[in-house]
């Protein structure tokens, strides 16, 4: 009997970064040295005090089921950190759920709120999983182009222009993957006001909230209301991508149903990882500050190198660890140019259309790698592009 998959499975997308990584690894296996700009993962190790907290928890036998919503001590630590950072009072028992990563929080929120035919406003270019999950649950993604001349910000006017009677949710990501852009305080306030007036949910992905440079991050938590869901996690801030832990802040009814979804999927978050997360939140934040300072220095370096390349335009990122240069002057599709750079320069980047149709003409570089590799990689890119110019 042939395998008959559910039709919904064919609506699922994926993340191209892992496909490009696999190609790059094949080339490395053949003896080539590849410079990796494709993966959005901190190159730092998890800080020692966080690892030690997990080890201590394991040794103490903290290896059993926990409450499905996450242990109370962690939810309280999250609420305390939110209060400290944003001056917002969040109830740890009613308004927070902990899940194995920020991505499951996004999935659970969309699954709980969206019906087939509902419209979801999604800025583009954007993290591809937003559109993937929306399509999977039967909703219709409404892609709103982010303009280079507006520094890739989702504006209030663009949101209003795309709202219809079927709009159920607006997805925002600030700081943004893949562009490194950030919403201003007035952007956040304006979008929140529009959504509140029209009874539309906002799903705010703020996993890069602590990786910001000159401009302070203004969180949707500062506009928190029953229609706002804010997702954050530990992977990017504390270099914990492999630990898989995130959380959502939302109204109590939604938290109840997201927790019910978690019971049906994974029962609960991993016990000892939650103890490590408490250490991350309550422990010294010097590790975060030093990582962010290094990202800032790398951002300055890669920005300066890219803008010196003839035919490349680039907006200076305000946060995260990505930069999104415009390479349209070379006359190639972004996927073709990505493949050319991998084969010719042995440099792995991502094509802009990995982040939606409005990413055409761009490439995404992650600068979560050493400065030496950034310099060497951009030297190779510059030389390869010079060959294209003839």
Order of alpha helices (4+ residues) and beta strands (2+ residues): alpha-beta-alpha-alpha-beta-alpha-beta-alpha-beta-alpha-beta-alpha-beta-beta-beta-alpha-alpha-alpha-beta-alpha-beta-beta-beta-alpha
